[in-house]
Amino acid sequence: MATTRAALTEADIRTLVRGATPDERARAVQKVCRKLDVASLSDEDRAHAQEILRVMAQDAAELVRQALAVTLQTSPLVPHDVALRLANDVESVCVPILGHSPVFTDADLIEIVKLGGPVRQAVVAKRPQVSQAVTRAIVEHGAEPAVEAACANDNADFADQTLDVVMERFQRSERVLSALAYRNALPLGVTEKLVSLVGEQVRDHLLNRHEVSAELALEIAVGARERATMDLVEEAGRTADVKGFVAHLHESGRLTASLVLRALAHGHMAFLEWSLAELASVPHHRTWLMIHDAGPLGLKAIYDRAGLPARLYGAFRAGVDTYHSMEFDGGARDRERFQERMLQRFLTQPEQAGRDDVDYLLDKMDKVSAAARGAGRSVEASGPFAGQAAG
């Protein structure tokens, strides 16, 4: 035990064991732990050092045990049995060691999640690394705050099936679903399921930051389910100062790809023109030419310069082509006819070859049309199509 003795003085050990007050013993614990953690220990010395740690973990004073847990929370020196003892201690002791210690196995953490209660569950969920086995246990047995914490932890590894369980179990929890939606990466299938469960702001984030099929993006744009954004879309059709309105949206971070696509799906071509001009930093007259009079490559060029998602280009292309092919009379069915033809044109694009996707979107298109007719929705002569002719 030569190395251990070199690291510690007799006074250290005497204070550790016989310190008159918890404060004195806690300071001794910090000093001893720091020295042991940096010392080069032989196997024999390590065994002796771990015996010292066992003595510390049994101190009657919470302050002493807390000092041990905090000082060695990231150290591999802590014996496995001591780590488990501290993990089952009071919160001030268990939180630091449980949140960081590399000593715990997945089996330990799963057992703690099942039996340890909400506080310990949330601490495990926030660890620097959380395996798929542990996230599965959190999702199946954890309270809502723990599942939210795991979803918000991008270093927590989730199997796709576990993410499905999150959405099934917490489909009404805005906090959990939002944490899931804001993860750095999500499987496409999970993203598309989330779109139907979350609110407007989170849905916008999903459409702009995660992989979403163009079919789904177009369905959302036509379906008009987003109340707050649809208010912006309608304002885009009414405003006399489209340029100023677009600049304001861009400055406030609300000029997103999904908003521009929804506006296009409602026939607001001027809004599309000014939006692409603003995002691409290109004068409006040049943007207008690239959209309407520059051949098939003009729209693609200005779209790419605007930095909009490549996966949504097909939907924008379908909207512009439909706009060019139609004549609007300001009647009640202008918007409905435009949306139907936009969907049809999108589905007939050469790159859209997946039969399942085609059937799915055709079904959605039928529902949109039926809902519009059933509600007797009308568009006034002053609406988005009034006075607009095919380009």
C-alpha positions in Angstrom: 0.0 0.0 0.0 3.0 2.2 -0.5 1.4 4.4 -3.2 -1.8 4.8 -1.2 0.2 5.9 1.8 2.2 8.3 -0.3 -1.0 9.8 -1.5 -2.6 10.1 1.9 -1.2 11.4 5.2 -2.0 10.0 8.6 -3.8 13.2 9.3 -6.1 12.6 6.3 -7.1 9.2 7.4 -7.5 10.2 11.1 -9.8 13.1 10.0 -11.7 10.8 7.7 -12.4 8.3 10.4 -12.6 10.5 13.5 -13.4 13.9 12.3 -15.5 15.7 15.0 -18.1 17.1 12.6 -19.6 16.1 9.3 -18.1 19.2 7.7 -14.6 18.1 8.7 -15.2 14.5 7.4 -16.7 15.8 4.2 -13.6 18.0 3.5 -11.4 15.0 4.3 -13.5 12.8 1.9 -13.0 15.3 -0.9 -9.2 15.5 -0.3 -8.8 11.7 -0.1 -11.0 11.0 -3.2 -9.1 13.5 -5.3 -5.7 12.1 -4.3 -6.9 8.5 -4.9 -8.4 9.4 -8.3 -5.2 10.8 -9.7 -2.8 8.3 -8.1 -1.2 5.5 -10.0 -2.4 2.4 -8.1 -1.3 -1.2 -8.2 -4.0 -3.9 -7.9 -3.2 -4.2 -4.2 -3.4 -0.4 -3.7 -6.6 -0.2 -5.6 -8.2 -2.8 -3.3 -7.1 -0.9 -0.2 -8.4 2.4 -1.7 -11.8 0.8 -2.4 -12.0 -0.4 1.2 -11.5 3.2 2.2 -14.3 4.2 -0.1 -16.6 1.6 1.4 -16.0 3.2 4.8 -16.9 6.6 3.5 -20.1 5.3 1.9 -21.3 4.1 5.3 -20.8 7.4 7.1 -23.9 8.4 9.0 -23.7 12.0 7.8 -25.4 12.7 4.5 -23.0 15.5 3.8 -20.1 13.0 3.8 -21.7 10.6 1.5 -22.7 13.4 -0.8 -19.0 14.6 -0.9 -18.0 11.1 -1.9 -20.7 10.9 -4.7 -19.9 14.3 -6.1 -16.1 14.0 -6.0 -16.0 10.5 -7.7 -19.1 10.8 -9.9 -17.0 10.2 -13.1 -14.3 8.0 -11.6 -13.9 4.3 -12.5 -12.3 3.8 -9.1 -15.7 3.5 -7.3 -16.4 -0.2 -6.4 -19.6 -1.5 -8.1 -21.2 -2.3 -4.7 -20.5 1.2 -3.5 -22.0 2.8 -6.6 -25.1 0.7 -6.1 -25.3 1.7 -2.5 -25.0 5.4 -3.3 -27.6 5.1 -6.1 -30.1 3.9 -3.5 -29.2 6.7 -1.1 -31.1 10.0 -0.7 -31.4 12.3 -3.7 -28.5 14.6 -2.8 -26.2 11.5 -2.9 -27.7 9.4 -5.7 -28.2 12.1 -8.3 -24.5 12.9 -9.1 -23.2 9.3 -9.0 -26.2 7.9 -10.9 -26.1 10.7 -13.5 -22.4 10.1 -14.5 -20.7 7.1 -13.1 -19.2 4.7 -15.7 -19.4 1.8 -13.1 -23.1 1.0 -13.7 -24.0 -1.7 -16.2 -27.1 -1.6 -18.4 -28.7 -4.2 -16.1 -28.1 -1.9 -13.1 -29.7 1.1 -14.9 -32.7 -0.9 -16.1 -33.3 -2.2 -12.5 -33.0 1.4 -11.2 -35.5 2.7 -13.8 -38.0 -0.1 -12.9 -37.8 0.4 -9.1 -36.1 3.7 -8.4 -39.0 6.2 -8.9 -39.3 9.3 -11.1 -36.3 11.2 -9.9 -33.8 8.4 -10.5 -35.5 7.6 -13.8 -35.0 11.2 -15.1 -31.4 11.1 -13.9 -30.7 8.0 -15.8 -32.4 9.4 -18.9 -30.0 12.4 -18.9 -26.8 10.4 -18.6 -24.0 11.2 -21.2 -24.7 7.9 -23.0 -27.9 5.8 -22.7 -28.1 2.5 -24.6 -31.1 1.2 -26.5 -31.9 -1.3 -23.8 -32.0 1.4 -21.1 -34.1 3.8 -23.3 -36.6 0.9 -23.8 -36.9 0.5 -20.1 -37.4 4.2 -19.6 -40.1 4.4 -22.2 -41.9 1.3 -20.9 -41.6 2.0 -17.1 -40.7 5.6 -16.7 -42.8 8.6 -15.7 -43.5 11.3 -18.2 -40.6 13.6 -17.1 -38.1 10.7 -17.5 -39.4 9.9 -21.0 -39.3 13.6 -22.0 -35.7 13.8 -20.7 -34.6 10.7 -22.7 -36.2 12.0 -25.8 -34.5 15.4 -25.3 -31.1 13.7 -24.8 -29.5 13.3 -28.3 -26.9 10.9 -26.7 -29.7 8.5 -25.8 -30.0 5.8 -28.4 -33.5 4.7 -29.4 -34.5 1.7 -31.5 -37.2 2.6 -34.0 -39.7 0.3 -32.2 -39.0 2.2 -29.0 -39.9 5.5 -30.6 -43.1 4.0 -31.8 -43.9 3.0 -28.2 -43.2 6.7 -27.1 -45.8 7.9 -29.6 -48.3 5.3 -28.5 -47.9 5.8 -24.8 -47.6 9.6 -24.8 -49.7 10.6 -27.8 -51.4 13.2 -25.7 -48.3 14.6 -24.1 -47.2 17.8 -25.8 -43.9 17.9 -23.8 -42.8 14.3 -24.7 -43.8 14.7 -28.4 -42.1 18.0 -28.7 -38.9 16.6 -27.1 -39.0 13.8 -29.6 -39.6 16.1 -32.6 -36.6 18.2 -31.7 -34.1 15.4 -31.6 -31.2 15.9 -34.0 -32.2 12.9 -36.1 -35.4 10.9 -36.6 -36.4 8.0 -38.9 -38.7 9.0 -41.7 -41.5 6.8 -40.5 -41.4 8.4 -37.0 -41.3 11.9 -38.4 -44.4 11.3 -40.5 -46.3 9.8 -37.6 -45.4 12.7 -35.4 -46.7 15.2 -37.9 -50.3 14.1 -37.1 -49.8 14.3 -33.4 -48.0 17.6 -32.7 -49.1 21.2 -32.8 -48.4 23.8 -35.4 -45.0 25.1 -34.3 -43.6 21.6 -33.8 -45.1 20.4 -37.1 -43.4 23.3 -38.9 -40.1 22.2 -37.3 -40.5 18.6 -38.5 -41.3 19.7 -42.1 -38.3 22.0 -42.2 -35.6 20.1 -40.2 -36.4 16.4 -40.7 -36.8 14.1 -43.6 -40.4 14.2 -44.7 -41.7 12.8 -48.0 -42.8 15.3 -50.6 -46.2 13.6 -50.7 -46.8 14.3 -47.0 -45.6 17.8 -47.2 -48.0 18.5 -50.1 -50.8 16.8 -48.3 -50.3 19.0 -45.3 -50.1 22.1 -47.5 -53.4 21.3 -49.2 -55.1 19.9 -46.1 -54.8 23.3 -44.3 -54.7 21.8 -40.8 -52.3 24.4 -39.3 -54.5 27.2 -37.9 -51.7 29.7 -37.0 -49.8 29.2 -40.2 -53.0 29.3 -42.3 -53.7 32.7 -40.8 -50.4 33.8 -42.2 -51.2 32.2 -45.5 -54.5 34.0 -45.7 -52.8 37.3 -44.7 -50.3 36.7 -47.5 -53.2 36.7 -50.0 -54.8 39.8 -48.6 -51.8 42.1 -47.9 -51.2 45.0 -50.3 -47.5 45.1 -49.4 -46.3 41.5 -50.2 -42.7 42.5 -50.3 -42.8 44.1 -46.8 -44.8 41.2 -45.4 -42.3 38.6 -46.7 -39.4 40.6 -45.4 -41.0 40.8 -41.9 -41.6 37.0 -41.9 -38.0 36.4 -43.0 -36.6 38.7 -40.3 -38.7 36.9 -37.6 -37.7 33.5 -38.8 -41.1 32.5 -40.0 -40.5 32.4 -43.7 -40.2 28.6 -43.8 -40.4 26.1 -46.7 -43.7 24.7 -45.3 -45.3 28.2 -45.1 -44.3 29.1 -48.6 -45.6 25.7 -49.9 -48.9 26.2 -48.1 -49.2 29.6 -49.7 -48.5 28.2 -53.1 -51.1 25.5 -52.5 -53.6 28.2 -51.9 -52.7 30.0 -55.1 -50.7 33.0 -53.6 -48.2 33.2 -56.5 -47.1 36.7 -55.6 -46.2 35.4 -52.1 -44.1 32.6 -53.7 -42.3 35.1 -56.0 -41.4 37.6 -53.2 -40.5 34.7 -50.8 -38.0 33.2 -53.2 -36.6 36.6 -54.0 -36.1 37.4 -50.3 -34.6 34.0 -49.5 -32.3 34.0 -52.5 -31.4 37.7 -52.2 -32.3 38.1 -55.9 -34.3 41.1 -57.2 -38.0 40.4 -57.7 -38.0 41.0 -61.4 -35.3 38.4 -62.0 -37.0 36.0 -59.7 -40.3 36.4 -61.6 -38.5 35.6 -64.8 -36.9 32.5 -63.4 -40.2 31.2 -62.1 -42.4 32.1 -65.1 -40.3 32.7 -68.2 -36.9 30.8 -67.9 -37.8 27.3 -69.0 -37.8 24.3 -66.8 -34.5 25.0 -65.1 -35.3 28.6 -63.9 -37.5 27.5 -61.0 -34.9 24.9 -59.9 -32.1 27.5 -60.0 -33.9 30.1 -57.9 -35.3 27.4 -55.5 -31.8 26.0 -54.8 -30.4 29.5 -54.3 -33.2 30.2 -51.8 -31.9 27.2 -49.8 -35.2 25.4 -49.6 -35.2 21.6 -49.0 -34.5 19.6 -52.1 -37.0 16.9 -51.1 -39.9 19.5 -51.4 -38.9 20.7 -54.9 -41.3 18.3 -56.6 -44.3 19.8 -54.7 -43.3 23.4 -55.6 -42.8 22.4 -59.3 -46.3 20.8 -59.3 -47.8 24.0 -57.9 -46.1 26.4 -60.4 -46.9 24.1 -63.3 -50.6 23.9 -62.2 -50.8 27.7 -61.8 -49.5 28.1 -65.4 -51.9 25.6 -66.8 -55.1 27.0 -65.2 -57.4 30.0 -65.9 -59.1 31.4 -62.8 -62.5 33.0 -62.9 -62.8 34.0 -59.2 -65.5 31.4 -58.7 -66.2 29.4 -55.6 -64.2 26.3 -56.7 -61.0 28.0 -57.9 -59.0 27.0 -54.9 -60.4 23.4 -54.8 -59.8 22.9 -58.5 -56.2 24.3 -58.1 -55.4 22.0 -55.2 -56.8 18.9 -57.0 -54.9 19.6 -60.2 -51.7 20.4 -58.2 -51.9 17.0 -56.5 -52.7 15.3 -59.8 -49.7 16.9 -61.5 -47.4 16.0 -58.6 -48.5 12.4 -58.8 -47.8 12.2 -62.5 -44.2 13.4 -62.3 -41.8 10.8 -63.7 -39.8 10.5 -60.4 -43.0 9.6 -58.5 -43.1 5.9 -59.3 -44.0 4.3 -55.9 -47.4 2.8 -56.3 -48.1 2.8 -52.5 -47.3 6.5 -52.3 -49.6 7.2 -55.3 -52.5 5.3 -53.8 -52.0 6.9 -50.5 -51.9 10.5 -51.8 -54.9 9.8 -54.2 -56.9 8.8 -51.2 -55.9 11.9 -49.3 -56.8 14.0 -52.3 -60.2 12.5 -52.5 -60.8 13.2 -48.8 -59.7 16.8 -49.2 -62.0 17.3 -52.1 -64.9 15.6 -50.4 -64.4 17.7 -47.2 -64.3 20.9 -49.2 -67.5 20.1 -51.1 -69.3 18.9 -47.9 -68.4 22.1 -46.1 -69.6 24.2 -49.0 -66.4 26.2 -48.8 -66.3 29.2 -51.1 -63.7 31.8 -52.2 -64.8 35.4 -52.6 -64.0 37.3 -55.8 -61.4 39.2 -53.8 -59.7 36.0 -52.7 -56.3 34.7 -53.7 -57.3 33.8 -57.3 -59.2 36.9 -58.2 -57.8 38.7 -61.1 -54.9 36.1 -61.6 -54.5 34.6 -65.0 -52.4 31.7 -66.2 -48.8 32.7 -66.8 
